[in-house]
Amino acid sequence: MLLVEVLFVPTHVDHEEYVVSTIHWTESRIARSARWHSESAAPPPRRIVVADDRMKAGTAYRLAREGTALLWRGDYHNARQLLRNEPPHRPEARPFGE
């Protein structure tokens, strides 16, 4: 599961080597954007959904499996609880006889 963290561009970094992308999402019917940077060079998520304490673990798990990033707008401890409630990884089903 991805939790989006928006980072700032440090002033001490050579900007030619520092690649910053922009991420976009909608929150309360308002289009928003922010800079995206990943220290591990992970690409920005293609789709972002705002998540909060009302989101069920099954919904969060399904969205994460689809590659959707979750932008958490709730209590940190509740986010950790949601991660703990994520269904366990199940191996892909194989056709009978393999």
Rosetta blueprint (number, residue, H / E / L):
1 M L
2 L L
3 L E
4 V L
5 E L
6 V L
7 L L
8 F L
9 V L
10 P L
11 T L
12 H L
13 V L
14 D L
15 H L
16 E L
17 E L
18 Y L
19 V L
20 V L
21 S E
22 T E
23 I E
24 H E
25 W E
26 T E
27 E E
28 S L
29 R L
30 I E
31 A E
32 R E
33 S E
34 A E
35 R E
36 W E
37 H L
38 S L
39 E L
40 S L
41 A L
42 A L
43 P L
44 P L
45 P L
46 R L
47 R L
48 I E
49 V E
50 V E
51 A E
52 D L
53 D L
54 R L
55 M L
56 K L
57 A H
58 G H
59 T H
60 A H
61 Y H
62 R H
63 L H
64 A H
65 R H
66 E L
67 G L
68 T L
69 A E
70 L E
71 L E
72 W E
73 R L
74 G L
75 D L
76 Y H
77 H H
78 N H
79 A H
80 R H
81 Q H
82 L H
83 L H
84 R H
85 N L
86 E L
87 P L
88 P L
89 H L
90 R L
91 P L
92 E L
93 A L
94 R L
95 P L
96 F L
97 G L
98 E L
